[in-house]
Amino acid sequence: MQPSLTGVRVQRIDPLSSCHGLLKEDDIILSIDGHTIHDDGTVNVDDLNRLKLSHLYRMKKIGESLNIKLLRDGQQLSQEV
């Protein structure tokens, strides 16, 4: 991973998750819906505050999708989940 990139590594995927089959173990999630993921698993909400990454997907309603930018095998990809 390039030093300028930040993100979190996917350790496992729940078989019942909507991400199952789209994300793979060891993928690096770089951003969700345009929000950069920091190495500590947080995202900026403004200049002074950060929230945990989980806030981004927990705020979604059933049927709403996420745009995930990830790094897999050195290649940047986008997935809609």
Contacts in CASP RR format, 6 or more apart in sequence:
PFRMAT RR
TARGET T0000
AUTHOR 0000-0000-0000
METHOD contacts of the structure
MODEL  1
MQPSLTGVRVQRIDPLSSCHGLLKEDDIILSIDGHTIHDDGTVNVDDLNR
LKLSHLYRMKKIGESLNIKLLRDGQQLSQEV
1 28 0 8 1.000
1 71 0 8 1.000
1 74 0 8 1.000
5 28 0 8 1.000
5 30 0 8 1.000
5 71 0 8 1.000
6 30 0 8 1.000
6 36 0 8 1.000
6 37 0 8 1.000
6 38 0 8 1.000
6 39 0 8 1.000
7 28 0 8 1.000
7 29 0 8 1.000
7 30 0 8 1.000
7 36 0 8 1.000
7 37 0 8 1.000
7 38 0 8 1.000
7 39 0 8 1.000
7 41 0 8 1.000
8 28 0 8 1.000
8 29 0 8 1.000
8 37 0 8 1.000
8 39 0 8 1.000
8 41 0 8 1.000
8 53 0 8 1.000
9 26 0 8 1.000
9 27 0 8 1.000
9 28 0 8 1.000
9 29 0 8 1.000
10 23 0 8 1.000
10 24 0 8 1.000
10 25 0 8 1.000
10 26 0 8 1.000
10 27 0 8 1.000
10 28 0 8 1.000
10 29 0 8 1.000
11 25 0 8 1.000
12 25 0 8 1.000
13 19 0 8 1.000
13 20 0 8 1.000
13 21 0 8 1.000
13 23 0 8 1.000
13 24 0 8 1.000
13 25 0 8 1.000
14 20 0 8 1.000
18 81 0 8 1.000
19 81 0 8 1.000
22 79 0 8 1.000
22 81 0 8 1.000
23 29 0 8 1.000
23 68 0 8 1.000
23 70 0 8 1.000
23 79 0 8 1.000
23 81 0 8 1.000
24 72 0 8 1.000
26 72 0 8 1.000
27 70 0 8 1.000
27 71 0 8 1.000
27 72 0 8 1.000
28 70 0 8 1.000
28 71 0 8 1.000
28 72 0 8 1.000
29 37 0 8 1.000
29 53 0 8 1.000
29 68 0 8 1.000
29 69 0 8 1.000
29 70 0 8 1.000
30 36 0 8 1.000
30 37 0 8 1.000
30 69 0 8 1.000
30 70 0 8 1.000
30 71 0 8 1.000
30 76 0 8 1.000
31 37 0 8 1.000
31 68 0 8 1.000
31 69 0 8 1.000
32 43 0 8 1.000
32 53 0 8 1.000
32 56 0 8 1.000
32 57 0 8 1.000
32 66 0 8 1.000
32 67 0 8 1.000
32 68 0 8 1.000
32 69 0 8 1.000
33 56 0 8 1.000
33 66 0 8 1.000
33 67 0 8 1.000
34 67 0 8 1.000
34 69 0 8 1.000
35 43 0 8 1.000
35 44 0 8 1.000
35 56 0 8 1.000
36 43 0 8 1.000
36 44 0 8 1.000
37 43 0 8 1.000
37 53 0 8 1.000
38 44 0 8 1.000
38 50 0 8 1.000
41 52 0 8 1.000
41 53 0 8 1.000
42 50 0 8 1.000
42 51 0 8 1.000
42 52 0 8 1.000
42 53 0 8 1.000
43 50 0 8 1.000
43 51 0 8 1.000
43 52 0 8 1.000
43 53 0 8 1.000
43 55 0 8 1.000
43 56 0 8 1.000
44 50 0 8 1.000
45 51 0 8 1.000
56 66 0 8 1.000
57 66 0 8 1.000
60 66 0 8 1.000
65 80 0 8 1.000
65 81 0 8 1.000
66 80 0 8 1.000
66 81 0 8 1.000
67 78 0 8 1.000
67 79 0 8 1.000
67 80 0 8 1.000
68 78 0 8 1.000
68 79 0 8 1.000
68 80 0 8 1.000
68 81 0 8 1.000
69 76 0 8 1.000
69 77 0 8 1.000
69 78 0 8 1.000
70 76 0 8 1.000
70 77 0 8 1.000
70 78 0 8 1.000
70 79 0 8 1.000
71 77 0 8 1.000
END
